[in-house]
Structure formats: structure tokens, C-alpha cells
């Protein structure tokens, strides 16, 4: 019996009981649809996060700090600081000069974090000022600002602010082309066009140490520190970014030389002051961007040899992949349960078919049909159900994910600049779903096929009706 004959017989036999076959197919379609939808969500989540890191060049950068940090979670999942000795090499301009001369390095500059009170007209917010050199203008996300432009020079009294900072001032800022794209303005927020923010003067009130003598300390904090005002012009607005590179924690960014000239205490905590003084550190951290991911690995080897502590996003990539593997496994098991239930439906369909076709099986055996031929007929019928069910399940899963994407993007992500695809359908997932469905279906038809082939022809021919 040829494969063509088996396929024809399987199709004809299933069509004779099309109502029962359709109900069985529905079970397989739902099972495959649930499986592929859930797994595609886990894959899509991993892809979105990984691509966001890559789009912001975070896999080619690292931060050198006085202490090392570990991405592995401690008690209750908290990230813990490693019990590692502090970096022996001082974080100063000399180290930055050495790093900039290395062939792997594109950019190296100090990270400055200065707490300020920022005032835009009558609105005031407490935030942190960061800094960037002019060279970062060519890298994301700073080369794709929401509005405005990058700094003109490293010393210009100019600022790039984030949308979050403006929201903290009660401003819902939108560009002209996005003015009608979203719904109503949130209550308590004032709608503002981005063009009206660009060029505005921003007052930065920072605290500086004016007198550190013992007599001043005895007189109280008011005799030690002073608050000074620096006025800068807003030239750009940065998008809301979950992973926005070196200045992701700062809501106001200044040119690096302008930030260095901003009055400040020079430390955020007393421990930082003591540590920097004892170790000769000018900075608490240094940001380094390499030319490629391979260069990042080479730079890590150099820093390890020099016993310089650093943190790189790709250090946590392996841990992140493990987490996503667990998530994909859990989602896959949930979808697999639905497919296994459909497998029992296939077994039931095949067993009912044996009872109805017992006399037919006996005739086939009486005219020379072999047990192998009988088994193959039922295997092909089960496999046909698996194949059609897989195609239908993939179509169902894809359709459901499109609907879910549309709902999430229109209802919960109205202010997003671009459509976010929460699901991913790589070729191996689609092809694997088809193969897996056929395998499950054939396994489900294994017992009915063996039972059908074991029927004695004489007993089958004696059956009436």
C-alpha cells in the first residue's frame, strides 16, 4: 500500500465521520493555538528587551565603579553588592586618558550625578543632573530625541530634559504630529507642545560647600553650605526609555564641562566623600563605550588584569536568558496541557472508528491485508488530524496574538511612539508546532492502531450491522 493510497484512505475515512472529526480537530486547534500563543509571548518578551538593550548600544558599554556589583539576586531576590575590595586604581582623569588611548574604546568619560532643585517658571521639582560629552550625540537614544537637538558644545549652558521630568512638573508634552494621536490629557496635567518647551530657561538650584572650617560646622549647616542658581536653556527632550544608557537615572542632562562647573558638594553621601578622599577618586564611576561587543570582551580582560571593578549589562545576559527559559517552559507546559487533552480526544475518535469499522478491517485482512497496513491506516488518520489541527492552531494563535497586540497598544500603551509587538513567531516555533502536533497525534493513535491490527478477521466478519 503506497503513501498516496494511505493519505487518500485517511482523508475518506475521516470525512465519513466528519462531525466527530471536526470536534476532535477543534480540540487540537485550541491546544496548538494555546501552546503557540503562550510560547510566542515569552519569546516576544525576550526579543523586545534584548533589542531595546541592543538599540541603545548597552551591549557595547560598561560602567567602572569603585565597587563591584552582582546581578544575581540575594535574599528575596534583591541585587546584592559583592563583598569585593574597592578598585585599587583611582577613578580620575588619568584613568580616563588611559582608557581613551586603548584600541577597543570609543568613548570614556566620568559619570556625574548632581542633586538639584529645578525650576521651570513657577514649577519646581527635585531631581538629578547627569552629563554627556558631545561624542554621545551620535549614539542612541541621544541621536533620536523626542524633540529639539543635542548640545552645541561641551561647555554650553544647555540642557536635555526627559519627558518624565516634564510630567513631574505637570506638563503633558507632545509634538505637533502626536497632538491628536492620543486621547484626553490626564487629569492634573497641562497639555504643552514640545516647541513651546524648547528654548525655555531652566533654573538649577544646587548646593555647594562654602565653608568647611570647624567653626562653621559648630555654627550649623547654614554656615557650611550655600544654594547657588545656574540657568540653562532647554534644547532637547528625551523620550521615555526603560533602558536609556548612561544617563538613564538622570532627568536633566548637561554638557560634560557645564556639569563639571555646576556648584555641588562633590558627593551624594558622607561615605562617598570619605571613600573618594582616601582612595584619591575624582569620580564615583566612569562610563566606557567600546567599538563592538568583541572589543567589550577584550576591555573586560584588561580591567580584570588591572583589578578594576566594572558593571556591564551583558554580564546579566546569561541570567536573563535563564529567567526567560524558565518563563517559556512554564508557558509551554500550560499550552501543552491543552494539547494533551486534545490527544485523548484523538484516542477516543480512533477507538470509536475501530468499533464502527470492525467488519471493514476483517474484510481487509481476509483479502490479504497485513497488520502493518492496518496500523499505517490509523497512523495516517491520526497524523492527518494533527497536521490540519496544527495549521488551524497556528492560524488561531496568530489571530489571537494580533488582537491582544491591538488591545494592549490602543488601551494601555497610547503614548508609545511606535507599535510594540508583544509576540514573536520565529520559523522554528511554527515548524516545531506542526511537527509536535503530528507526533502527539500519532502517539495518541498508537493504541487504537495496535488494537485495530490485532482484530481477528473471522471475529470481525461474524459482526453484524
Secondary structure as GFF3:
##gff-version 3
##sequence-region A 1 465
A	DSSP	alpha_helix	3	16	.	.	.	ID=ss1
A	DSSP	alpha_helix	18	55	.	.	.	ID=ss2
A	DSSP	three_ten_helix	58	60	.	.	.	ID=ss3
A	DSSP	beta_strand	61	65	.	.	.	ID=ss4
A	DSSP	beta_strand	69	73	.	.	.	ID=ss5
A	DSSP	three_ten_helix	75	77	.	.	.	ID=ss6
A	DSSP	beta_strand	79	81	.	.	.	ID=ss7
A	DSSP	alpha_helix	93	101	.	.	.	ID=ss8
A	DSSP	beta_strand	105	110	.	.	.	ID=ss9
A	DSSP	beta_strand	114	120	.	.	.	ID=ss10
A	DSSP	beta_strand	123	132	.	.	.	ID=ss11
A	DSSP	three_ten_helix	134	138	.	.	.	ID=ss12
A	DSSP	beta_strand	147	148	.	.	.	ID=ss13
A	DSSP	beta_strand	158	162	.	.	.	ID=ss14
A	DSSP	alpha_helix	163	168	.	.	.	ID=ss15
A	DSSP	beta_strand	171	174	.	.	.	ID=ss16
A	DSSP	three_ten_helix	176	178	.	.	.	ID=ss17
A	DSSP	beta_strand	190	193	.	.	.	ID=ss18
A	DSSP	alpha_helix	194	197	.	.	.	ID=ss19
A	DSSP	beta_strand	201	209	.	.	.	ID=ss20
A	DSSP	alpha_helix	214	219	.	.	.	ID=ss21
A	DSSP	three_ten_helix	221	223	.	.	.	ID=ss22
A	DSSP	beta_strand	225	238	.	.	.	ID=ss23
A	DSSP	three_ten_helix	245	247	.	.	.	ID=ss24
A	DSSP	beta_strand	252	255	.	.	.	ID=ss25
A	DSSP	alpha_helix	256	260	.	.	.	ID=ss26
A	DSSP	alpha_helix	270	279	.	.	.	ID=ss27
A	DSSP	beta_strand	285	290	.	.	.	ID=ss28
A	DSSP	alpha_helix	293	305	.	.	.	ID=ss29
A	DSSP	beta_strand	310	312	.	.	.	ID=ss30
A	DSSP	three_ten_helix	313	316	.	.	.	ID=ss31
A	DSSP	alpha_helix	317	356	.	.	.	ID=ss32
A	DSSP	alpha_helix	358	366	.	.	.	ID=ss33
A	DSSP	alpha_helix	371	407	.	.	.	ID=ss34
A	DSSP	pi_helix	408	412	.	.	.	ID=ss35
A	DSSP	alpha_helix	427	453	.	.	.	ID=ss36
A	DSSP	alpha_helix	457	462	.	.	.	ID=ss37
###
